Amino acid sequence: MLSPHIYAAFAHERHQSFLAQAETDGRNRRARLQRRRNRATAAATGRPVVLRDGSAVLIRPVRRADARLLADGFARLSARSRRLRFLSPKEELSPAELGQAELVRREHGALQYEMMLGSERTGE
């Protein structure tokens, strides 16, 4: 049979181990939340990217306010591109399709880009 002092030492060691594990779990949880917040902020504001041809673009999520830009981009697609993209001839995007731009972003990760023009986009 072990001495009560040894049982007390084991209990104290086990208690300290639980406290250390709880502290580690808390730190990991806070770090995960911070990373999630950072990703959400970056996703909402976008990030600048330089393309192979040297032009700078801002990659950001599609917003409802982008409906006009989406319609303009769609109008610049060739008839062949539209047919391959939609598997049927399509002349223009309907207002309902343009209104779902934000929904598409959340479900499928669709992205919209804007050309960066000097101080207007890059802060130069």
C-alpha positions in Angstrom: 0.0 0.0 0.0 1.2 3.5 -0.9 1.6 6.3 1.5 -1.1 9.0 1.5 1.6 11.5 0.7 2.3 9.7 -2.6 -1.4 9.7 -3.5 -1.5 13.4 -2.8 1.6 14.0 -5.0 0.0 12.0 -7.8 -3.2 14.0 -7.5 -1.3 17.2 -7.5 0.7 16.2 -10.6 -2.5 15.1 -12.4 -4.1 18.4 -11.4 -1.2 20.4 -12.8 -1.2 18.3 -16.0 -4.9 19.1 -16.5 -4.3 22.8 -15.9 -1.5 22.9 -18.4 -3.6 21.0 -21.0 -6.5 23.4 -20.4 -4.1 26.4 -20.9 -2.7 24.9 -24.1 -6.2 24.2 -25.5 -7.3 27.8 -24.7 -4.2 29.2 -26.5 -4.9 27.0 -29.5 -8.6 28.0 -29.6 -7.7 31.7 -29.4 -5.1 31.3 -32.2 -7.7 29.4 -34.4 -10.2 32.2 -33.9 -7.7 34.9 -34.7 -6.7 33.0 -37.9 -10.4 32.7 -38.9 -10.9 36.5 -38.3 -7.8 37.3 -40.4 -9.1 35.1 -43.2 -12.5 36.7 -43.1 -11.0 40.2 -43.2 -8.7 39.3 -46.1 -11.6 37.7 -48.0 -13.9 40.7 -47.5 -11.3 43.3 -48.6 -9.5 41.2 -51.3 -5.8 40.9 -52.0 -3.7 42.5 -54.7 -2.1 40.1 -57.2 0.4 40.8 -60.0 -0.4 38.7 -63.2 2.3 37.2 -65.4 1.9 40.0 -67.9 2.7 42.5 -65.1 -0.8 44.0 -64.7 -2.0 44.3 -61.1 -5.4 43.1 -60.1 -7.4 43.0 -56.9 -8.9 39.5 -56.1 -12.0 39.9 -53.9 -15.4 38.3 -53.4 -18.2 39.2 -55.7 -20.7 41.7 -54.2 -24.3 42.6 -55.1 -23.0 46.0 -56.2 -20.9 44.3 -58.9 -24.0 43.4 -61.0 -23.1 46.1 -63.6 -19.5 44.9 -63.8 -20.6 41.3 -64.2 -23.0 42.2 -67.0 -20.3 44.2 -68.7 -17.8 41.3 -68.5 -20.5 38.9 -69.8 -21.2 41.2 -72.7 -17.5 41.1 -73.7 -17.4 37.3 -73.8 -17.5 35.8 -77.3 -20.6 33.9 -78.4 -18.5 30.7 -78.3 -17.4 31.4 -74.7 -21.0 32.0 -73.6 -22.2 28.8 -75.3 -19.4 26.7 -73.7 -20.0 28.3 -70.2 -23.8 27.8 -70.2 -24.1 24.9 -72.6 -26.6 26.9 -74.7 -26.6 30.2 -76.5 -27.1 33.0 -74.0 -27.3 36.7 -75.0 -27.3 38.4 -71.6 -27.5 37.6 -67.9 -31.0 38.1 -66.4 -31.6 40.4 -63.5 -32.2 37.4 -61.3 -28.8 35.9 -62.2 -27.1 39.2 -61.5 -28.9 39.5 -58.2 -27.5 36.1 -57.1 -23.9 37.1 -57.5 -23.4 37.2 -53.7 -25.1 33.9 -53.3 -22.8 32.3 -55.9 -19.8 33.7 -54.1 -20.8 32.0 -50.8 -21.6 28.7 -52.4 -18.9 28.3 -55.0 -16.2 30.8 -54.2 -16.6 32.9 -57.3 -14.2 35.8 -57.6 -14.4 39.2 -59.3 -11.3 41.2 -60.2 -10.8 44.9 -60.7 -7.9 46.5 -62.5 -5.7 48.5 -60.2 -5.2 52.0 -61.5 -2.4 53.9 -59.8 -3.3 55.7 -56.6 -7.0 54.8 -57.0 -6.3 51.1 -56.0 -2.8 50.7 -54.7 -2.5 53.8 -52.5 0.4 55.2 -54.5 
